[in-house]
Amino acid sequence: MFLYFAYGSNMSRRQMRARCPDHECLGKAVLKDHALCFPRHSTYRNCGVAGLVEQPGAEVWGVVYRLHDRDLAALDRREGYDPAMPADANRYNRQAVRVLMDGNELDCLTYFARPEPGEHIPSVAYLATILEGAEENGLPADYVAGLKVVRVL
C-alpha cells in the first residue's frame, strides 16, 4: 500500500471510485512551496490539464488517498507515466512529495505534468471536476475561491 496526493481531477471521489475502486480517502493535505498550473494539453480531455510547479511560499491543496499497489499501475496508465520510458517521453512523471495533513508530514507519491510549450487552458468540465473534488473534500474556502476564477475554455 502507498499514499497518493491528488491535486487535480483525481480529488473527485467519483473519478477516484472509477479509477481506483478500493481507495481509502485519508483527508485534505497541503503541498508547500508549489503552485497549481496547467502546463500541458490533454488530447483525451482536449484542454489544459493540471500540474505542479515549484514556487516558494505557494501552496497546493489536495487529497491524500491510501491505495493498493495494484492501483499504481492503473494510475500510471491514466496519467501517461511509464517508468521504463525516459522522463521526457511521459505526459506526467511520478515523484515523491512530502505533504502536511493535520499537522503531520506524510510522504506521498504524486504526478508532475511534463510541461509543453504554449498556453494551456482547462475546460469548464475539467475545472468542474477539480472543483467537485475540492469542495467535497473540504479544501480551504480561499483555495476553492482561487480555483473558481481560473480562466477556462
C-alpha positions in Angstrom: 0.0 0.0 0.0 1.1 3.6 -0.6 -0.1 7.2 -0.1 -1.1 9.3 -3.1 -1.5 13.0 -3.2 -4.1 14.1 -5.7 -4.4 17.9 -6.5 -6.3 17.9 -9.8 -9.3 16.0 -11.1 -8.3 12.9 -9.0 -9.6 14.8 -6.0 -13.1 13.9 -7.2 -14.4 11.0 -5.3 -16.5 10.0 -8.3 -13.4 9.9 -10.5 -11.3 8.0 -8.0 -14.1 5.4 -7.5 -13.9 4.7 -11.2 -10.1 4.7 -11.4 -9.2 3.0 -8.1 -12.3 1.5 -6.6 -10.6 0.2 -3.4 -9.0 3.5 -2.4 -9.3 5.0 1.1 -9.6 8.8 1.4 -7.5 10.0 4.4 -8.3 13.7 4.0 -7.1 17.0 2.8 -3.4 18.0 2.8 -1.2 20.8 1.6 2.0 20.7 -0.5 4.1 23.7 0.4 6.3 25.7 -2.0 4.4 24.6 -5.1 1.7 26.2 -7.2 -1.1 24.7 -9.3 -0.6 25.3 -13.1 -1.9 24.0 -16.4 1.3 23.2 -18.2 0.2 20.8 -20.9 -2.7 19.8 -23.3 -4.6 16.6 -22.9 -5.8 15.2 -26.2 -8.2 13.0 -24.2 -9.8 15.9 -22.5 -9.0 18.4 -25.3 -7.9 21.1 -22.8 -5.1 22.1 -20.5 -4.6 19.8 -17.5 -3.3 20.4 -14.0 0.3 20.2 -12.9 2.6 21.4 -10.2 5.4 24.0 -10.3 7.9 24.8 -7.6 7.1 28.2 -6.2 8.5 29.4 -2.8 5.7 30.4 -0.4 2.9 29.0 -2.6 0.6 26.1 -1.5 -1.3 23.5 -3.4 -4.2 21.8 -1.5 -5.3 18.3 -2.4 -6.4 14.9 -1.1 -4.4 12.0 0.3 -5.5 8.6 -0.6 -4.3 5.2 0.6 -4.1 3.0 -2.4 -3.2 -0.7 -3.1 -0.1 -1.5 -5.1 -2.3 -2.7 -7.9 -3.7 0.8 -8.2 -0.3 2.2 -9.0 -0.2 0.6 -12.5 -3.8 1.9 -13.2 -2.8 5.4 -12.1 0.4 5.3 -14.1 -1.6 4.4 -17.3 -4.2 7.2 -16.7 -1.5 9.8 -16.1 0.6 8.8 -19.1 3.6 7.6 -17.0 5.7 4.6 -17.9 8.6 4.0 -15.5 10.5 2.3 -18.3 10.4 5.4 -20.5 12.7 8.4 -20.3 11.1 11.3 -18.3 10.8 13.5 -21.4 8.7 10.8 -23.1 6.0 10.7 -20.4 3.0 13.0 -20.1 3.3 13.0 -16.3 6.2 11.8 -14.1 5.6 10.2 -10.7 7.6 11.7 -7.8 7.7 11.5 -4.1 6.5 14.6 -2.2 6.0 15.5 1.5 2.7 17.0 2.3 1.2 18.3 5.6 -2.0 16.8 6.9 -3.4 17.7 10.3 0.0 18.9 11.4 1.7 15.7 10.3 4.2 15.3 7.5 3.3 12.4 5.1 5.4 11.0 2.3 3.2 10.5 -0.8 3.5 9.8 -4.5 2.1 12.3 -6.9 2.4 13.1 -10.6 4.1 16.2 -12.1 3.0 17.2 -15.6 5.7 17.4 -18.2 5.3 21.0 -19.5 4.6 21.7 -23.1 5.2 25.0 -24.9 2.3 27.4 -25.2 -0.7 28.3 -23.0 -3.0 25.5 -21.9 -6.4 26.4 -20.6 -8.7 23.9 -18.8 -12.2 23.3 -20.0 -15.3 24.1 -18.0 -15.9 20.4 -17.5 -12.4 19.6 -16.4 -12.2 22.5 -13.9 -15.7 21.5 -12.6 -14.2 18.0 -11.7 -11.4 19.7 -9.9 -13.8 21.9 -8.0 -16.1 19.0 -7.2 -13.2 17.2 -5.5 -12.0 20.4 -3.7 -15.5 21.1 -2.3 -16.4 17.6 -1.3 -13.1 17.1 0.5 -13.4 20.4 2.4 -10.4 22.3 1.0 -10.0 25.8 2.4 -12.5 28.3 1.1 -9.9 30.7 -0.1 -8.2 28.0 -2.1 -11.5 26.9 -3.6 -12.3 30.5 -4.4 -9.0 30.7 -6.3 -9.9 27.7 -8.3 -13.2 29.2 -9.3 -11.5 32.2 -11.0 -9.2 30.0 -13.2 -9.8 31.0 -16.8 -11.5 28.2 -18.8 -12.3 27.4 -22.4 
